[in-house]
């Protein structure tokens, strides 16, 4: 190029060199007889897999041109954690930038290589994108497809263009790892396993939330999750706590042991990891020392009404809080020496320390709730007297009686609840060196891990073994994946798919458990009805057996006449109406005796409902 | 071109007011010039922008940081890529976002491809206007080959929406390096034909030599950048002065000429294209492996701390600057683009048209490389 910089007037003849080009083939395409295949990443019309789409609406939120609206589709039966809304595109506005593809957490929204649409009716330019899975009619194979008919209603199948790629997504699929005590260290003592986020970690984790609010639909108590997560991100801990307390007055407890239905629904969990909503709640609760000053609660004027709450577990604590704020005088009865109910005795100390429980309980007590601990209803105080004395009663007694396998010699075994209670608020049961835990649920995992810790404390340095045996196989075990992983990591052995047959006893001491192979746990209708291969047997050696196969409620405190009036559902749950009231007038119920989820957050949801019901009833009279 | 015989502006009976554009065949883009002529001689010219005012700078104040990214490219239809680059650079500077090494190389390669495509488009306009239809069609065809590359890399032919804050949107697809090399070789193979038919054509010389002559002093005074400035002998290129992307990683030269007329401006464009192609080959060889995108914060929660910045890049037309202010929110508080066509198309054009002949209006305008959408925004 440098040699050209000097001036040359140029030739008059050289341009005729271009005549050569006359004999070359033309470069233009004779459309539609010759067509050009668009590139593999072409950004054409949208495709959306309606099966994968959760209706989260992130595409509509990010669209710079407001070309996408979320429209409810009544034909779609929304799944538990999804919305039955689907994006509708307006091709009068769309600029084919593909931001909607890069933000789609499900990866259902893609762009195709189609770009033809000719129509006289402008209404056809707004349409619901689908793909060949969701719309067989308009997506045609190469045999039926013709470029002459190409339009939004006549498209080629398997013609994906610009698709989502997690490496280039606009959301962060990986969560901030939660610092934990290593399994080798934590199994030696009751140190809390989860250390908790620092402020920076919590903010970073909170920043991942896309605010689609699928979690809020999934949460039984419908906490304003996206609001409180955003407040954490914006470093406004007070605001975050206020949002949490609107629906959940025990965040310190729930922030540790919640069953997190929200995280299962989180749109980020589809292809990545859910926002750590539970740990963020825990962070919000732990980062504020004194709830009272942060919340600035203003309880209503005293109404003069009295409400008795039987059971000071999550449901009882919550209703006490909600009703106190509405101005009613609440008295809560519990047979335990402190609040928290099952939370106080169930989840071992490495999961839920007593201080975390007391923080929530003391705050509720400070609002004016009267707690009558160490008081067993039916023994220390009669139910009839309570019914007479109070305007309304809320029953949230939980399930306190451990179920038994009732196999031979099992009376020598320990029961889960007393064992856990002794470990948590007592001095710890004397354990054996080789423990067998029967059960595959979360309580069984708690029991096994508690037993392992007690073994390490009582026999330091010695060789100790804890094993579990459960009817269910790995894939149907009711315990959460997370809990099973943590349990495995601590070295606890699993024997899934075996049922207890007989406890072997010699000289009045347990020698082991005889098990038979399980054929199936559930029958064809999905009901619990285990069958066994009687010939396949296994003997598990052990010097201690703990049964952790479930609990049942204890209604013995109810006078016979009243109990007969108490109606139950077919699943043996207490039947309540839309206000949370049982078949007995003025008696409301919630928690594990009412719902099938058997967890704290559903108990809180029950309490929220019943609080409204009780308030409505008390205001009417 | 229409005449207005009754205009009050006309002082002598031989004086006419002529409207050149926006519907004139010699005009590129929605732009017009009002000429006061006497015979064939232009007494005064007035540029009339405004036909393409879309209010981008205001629109951007209403969109989040990421939502602006698909929009900035639309400011300059012919070369959208340096718009993307300057926006990405401004956001990266305000929000302190690091860009991976490989992304810098990809950005440079992509911007140089874009420069070649833009120059070919400019060549089409210029040759077409002078009546060299054959060359114009070649240029358009070769530009299309580069658009094919863009389509493969980014999924779009004209608006690529590819350089975004934090890097680039996708890595090179498999075998893409070879495709770039092959395409550029096939275009480069036609340079002798271009030279014979156009650049060394006596007709082009006669038509462009000495037309629209600008001195270096004038060019500086009027704020000219790009080819307009470099054709007056000033070696000024943002890629050298304030290197961005990977421009400081390889060795390359800034083509310069001395005369300052239309002829030299078009020659600078030609030389620049060739230099860009060489640069792309060097960049492809030097390109490291690795990541091409550092994830930006969650777009729904992304706020940029209070700050302001001015960044500039060398677009195919000259210095493209972006002044952006963040007030600490989800959206820019103020956006202003400094586009090279603004001084070229308004101030310099009016100066150079004075005393020119009517037949040279298009010649001068297109040699100044004016793109109307850049002026209006």
Interface residues (C-beta under 8 A of the other chain):
Chain A: X1 X4 X5 X8 X9 X10 X11 X12 X14 X15 X17 X18 X20 X21 X27 X38 X39 X40 X41 X42 X43 X58 X61 X62 X64 X95 X96 X97 X98 X99 X102 X103 X111 X161 X162 X165 X167 X168 X169 X170 X171 X172 X207 X208 X209 X210 X211 X230 X233
Chain B: X63 X66 X67 X68 X69 X70 X71 X134 X135 X138 X141 X148 X151 X152 X153 X154 X155 X156 X159 X161 X169 X170 X173 X193 X195 X196 X197 X198 X199 X200 X201 X202 X203 X204 X205 X206 X255 X257 X267 X270 X271 X274 X275 X293 X295 X296 X297 X298 X299 X300 X301
